[in-house]
Each structure stands twice: as C-alpha cells, then as structure tokens.
Amino acid sequence: MLLLKRSEVVYNNLNPRWRQMEMTSSQLCGCDDSAIIKIKVFDYDEASAPDLIGECTTTLKEMKKQKKEIVQWDLIHPKKQGRKKNYKNSGVLKILQCVSVKTFSFLDYVSSGLQLNCMVAFDFTASNGHPNTPASLHHLNAQG
C-alpha cells in the first residue's frame, strides 16, 4: 500500500472537517476511475501514536457521484469488527465535494488538429556590428 496524501490534524473535534485536497487522477488511481482506493482515518494524540478509527475502500467513480447525492462510507475498524457482534462502524466519512477537471497537454492540442505557424528570422545586417564587439546589438558575453 502506498501513502498518497496525509491531511492536516484537526484537534479536539469529534466531527472534523478537513481542508480540501488536490491531486491528479494519475496520482490517486493511475487514471483508472474503477481502481480501489483505501482511505484510513486516525485519531491523533500528541502523547501517543495515532490510533486507527477506521478505514474504507472506494473508487474515484464512486466519489464523483457526489454531484448527484451525498456520498459517505462507514469507517470500519477491522479488530473491532471481528470482536463485536453488532458492530456497525467507528464513524462515517463523507465526501462533500469531488471535482474532476480535465487538463489538456500540448500533445492533446496537436493530436486534435491544432495548427501551429512558426516563424524564424535571422538578422545578418552588418549595421548591428560584430558579435564580439561590446557595442553590438548581438554581443555575446563570454562570462554569461
């Protein structure tokens, strides 16, 4: 399992609301909307190691449903689930906003038929002076 993102710590709050996170779909799920994403939520105390509250699995496709309905997942603690008969969850994780923005690369523009006009000019006019002369418009400085 690979850690993709770590949120900030929200202190002394039983219903934390984390700041918005941004990442590309290639970072999150390798551009596969159906790839499984595991989310773990921890309780952080300065005096001890973070305690697992619970975890859930989802996909980017499920998170994108947020536009139509509230999307939420039960946070399940594996050890508590195995010990308690009537265990439902250790909390609920809600996605309040999931926005997917398509960003195009230069190659996308070219492959879709973009025409580029490129002009190159060379100035060979003697009136500009020799490039080795400091007064020349085309002076090349050896020191950079």
The 8 nearest C-alpha neighbors of each residue, nearest first, counted from 0:
[[1, 2, 37, 3, 36, 38, 35, 39],
 [2, 0, 3, 4, 37, 27, 36, 26],
 [3, 1, 4, 0, 5, 38, 37, 27],
 [4, 2, 1, 27, 5, 26, 22, 0],
 [5, 3, 2, 6, 20, 22, 27, 1],
 [4, 6, 7, 3, 2, 8, 20, 39],
 [7, 5, 8, 4, 17, 18, 20, 9],
 [6, 8, 9, 5, 17, 18, 10, 4],
 [7, 9, 10, 6, 43, 17, 42, 5],
 [10, 8, 15, 7, 12, 11, 17, 16],
 [9, 11, 12, 8, 43, 15, 44, 13],
 [12, 10, 13, 9, 15, 14, 44, 43],
 [11, 13, 14, 15, 10, 9, 16, 42],
 [12, 14, 15, 11, 10, 9, 90, 16],
 [15, 13, 12, 16, 11, 90, 9, 91],
 [16, 14, 12, 13, 9, 17, 10, 11],
 [17, 15, 14, 18, 9, 12, 19, 93],
 [18, 16, 15, 19, 6, 7, 9, 8],
 [19, 17, 20, 16, 7, 6, 9, 15],
 [18, 20, 17, 21, 96, 6, 16, 97],
 [21, 19, 18, 22, 6, 4, 17, 5],
 [20, 22, 19, 23, 4, 98, 24, 97],
 [23, 21, 26, 24, 27, 20, 25, 4],
 [22, 24, 26, 25, 27, 21, 30, 28],
 [23, 25, 27, 30, 26, 28, 29, 22],
 [24, 26, 29, 30, 23, 27, 28, 31],
 [27, 25, 23, 24, 28, 29, 22, 3],
 [28, 26, 24, 25, 29, 23, 22, 3],
 [27, 29, 30, 25, 31, 24, 34, 26],
 [28, 30, 25, 31, 26, 24, 27, 34],
 [31, 29, 25, 24, 28, 32, 27, 26],
 [30, 32, 33, 29, 34, 28, 24, 25],
 [33, 31, 59, 60, 34, 30, 58, 28],
 [32, 34, 58, 31, 60, 35, 59, 28],
 [35, 33, 31, 32, 58, 28, 36, 59],
 [34, 36, 58, 57, 33, 56, 37, 28],
 [37, 35, 57, 56, 58, 34, 38, 28],
 [38, 36, 56, 55, 57, 35, 39, 54],
 [37, 39, 55, 54, 56, 36, 40, 57],
 [38, 40, 54, 53, 37, 41, 55, 51],
 [41, 39, 52, 53, 54, 51, 38, 42],
 [42, 40, 51, 52, 50, 49, 43, 39],
 [43, 41, 50, 49, 52, 51, 44, 40],
 [42, 44, 49, 41, 50, 45, 48, 8],
 [45, 43, 46, 47, 49, 42, 48, 50],
 [44, 46, 47, 43, 48, 49, 10, 42],
 [47, 45, 44, 48, 43, 49, 50, 42],
 [48, 46, 44, 45, 49, 43, 50, 42],
 [47, 49, 50, 44, 43, 46, 45, 42],
 [50, 48, 43, 42, 41, 44, 47, 51],
 [51, 49, 42, 41, 52, 48, 43, 44],
 [50, 52, 41, 53, 40, 42, 49, 76],
 [53, 51, 41, 40, 89, 42, 76, 50],
 [54, 52, 76, 74, 75, 51, 40, 39],
 [53, 55, 39, 74, 75, 38, 40, 76],
 [54, 56, 38, 74, 37, 75, 72, 73],
 [57, 55, 37, 36, 38, 35, 54, 58],
 [56, 58, 36, 35, 61, 37, 55, 59],
 [59, 57, 35, 60, 61, 33, 36, 34],
 [58, 60, 32, 62, 61, 63, 33, 57],
 [59, 61, 32, 58, 63, 62, 33, 64],
 [62, 60, 58, 64, 59, 63, 57, 70],
 [63, 61, 59, 64, 60, 65, 97, 58],
 [62, 64, 65, 60, 61, 97, 59, 66],
 [65, 63, 62, 61, 66, 67, 68, 60],
 [64, 66, 68, 63, 67, 69, 70, 62],
 [67, 65, 64, 68, 63, 96, 97, 69],
 [66, 68, 65, 64, 69, 63, 70, 62],
 [69, 67, 65, 66, 70, 64, 71, 63],
 [70, 68, 65, 71, 95, 67, 94, 93],
 [69, 71, 65, 94, 93, 68, 62, 64],
 [72, 70, 93, 92, 94, 69, 91, 73],
 [71, 73, 92, 91, 74, 55, 93, 70],
 [72, 74, 91, 88, 75, 90, 92, 55],
 [75, 73, 53, 54, 90, 91, 55, 89],
 [74, 76, 53, 88, 54, 89, 73, 77],
 [75, 77, 53, 79, 78, 80, 52, 54],
 [78, 76, 80, 79, 75, 81, 53, 54],
 [79, 77, 81, 80, 76, 82, 83, 75],
 [80, 78, 82, 81, 76, 77, 83, 86],
 [79, 81, 77, 78, 82, 83, 86, 76],
 [80, 82, 78, 79, 83, 77, 84, 86],
 [83, 81, 79, 80, 78, 84, 86, 77],
 [82, 84, 86, 80, 85, 79, 81, 78],
 [83, 85, 86, 82, 80, 81, 87, 79],
 [86, 84, 83, 87, 80, 82, 88, 79],
 [87, 85, 83, 84, 80, 88, 79, 82],
 [86, 88, 85, 89, 75, 80, 73, 90],
 [89, 87, 75, 90, 74, 73, 86, 76],
 [90, 88, 74, 75, 53, 52, 76, 91],
 [91, 89, 74, 88, 73, 92, 53, 52],
 [90, 92, 73, 74, 72, 93, 71, 89],
 [91, 93, 72, 71, 73, 74, 94, 90],
 [94, 92, 71, 70, 95, 91, 72, 69],
 [93, 95, 96, 70, 71, 92, 62, 97],
 [96, 94, 93, 97, 65, 69, 70, 71],
 [97, 95, 94, 98, 65, 66, 63, 62],
 [96, 98, 63, 62, 65, 99, 95, 94],
 [99, 97, 100, 96, 63, 66, 65, 62],
 [98, 100, 101, 97, 63, 24, 23, 102],
 [101, 99, 102, 98, 23, 24, 103, 97],
 [102, 100, 103, 99, 23, 24, 104, 98],
 [103, 101, 100, 104, 107, 99, 23, 105],
 [102, 104, 107, 101, 105, 108, 106, 100],
 [103, 105, 107, 106, 102, 108, 109, 101],
 [104, 106, 108, 107, 109, 103, 110, 113],
 [105, 107, 109, 104, 108, 110, 103, 111],
 [108, 106, 104, 110, 105, 109, 103, 111],
 [107, 109, 111, 105, 106, 110, 113, 104],
 [108, 110, 113, 106, 111, 112, 107, 105],
 [111, 109, 107, 112, 108, 106, 113, 105],
 [112, 110, 108, 109, 113, 107, 106, 114],
 [113, 111, 110, 109, 114, 108, 107, 115],
 [112, 114, 109, 108, 111, 115, 110, 107],
 [115, 113, 112, 116, 109, 108, 111, 117],
 [114, 116, 117, 113, 109, 112, 118, 108],
 [117, 115, 114, 118, 113, 119, 109, 112],
 [116, 118, 115, 119, 114, 120, 113, 121],
 [117, 119, 116, 120, 115, 121, 122, 114],
 [118, 120, 117, 121, 116, 122, 115, 123],
 [121, 119, 122, 118, 123, 117, 124, 116],
 [120, 122, 123, 119, 124, 118, 137, 125],
 [123, 121, 124, 120, 127, 125, 137, 119],
 [122, 124, 121, 125, 127, 126, 120, 128],
 [125, 123, 126, 122, 127, 128, 121, 129],
 [124, 126, 127, 128, 123, 129, 122, 135],
 [125, 127, 128, 124, 129, 135, 123, 136],
 [128, 126, 125, 136, 135, 124, 129, 137],
 [127, 129, 135, 126, 125, 130, 136, 132],
 [128, 130, 131, 132, 135, 127, 138, 137],
 [131, 129, 138, 137, 132, 135, 139, 128],
 [132, 130, 129, 138, 139, 133, 135, 140],
 [131, 133, 135, 134, 130, 129, 138, 128],
 [134, 132, 135, 138, 131, 130, 139, 140],
 [135, 133, 132, 136, 138, 128, 137, 129],
 [134, 136, 128, 138, 137, 132, 133, 127],
 [135, 137, 127, 138, 134, 128, 130, 133],
 [138, 136, 130, 135, 139, 127, 129, 128],
 [137, 139, 130, 135, 133, 131, 136, 132],
 [140, 138, 130, 131, 141, 137, 133, 143],
 [139, 141, 142, 143, 138, 131, 133, 130],
 [140, 142, 143, 139, 131, 138, 133, 130],
 [143, 141, 140, 139, 138, 133, 131, 132],
 [142, 140, 141, 139, 138, 133, 131, 137]]
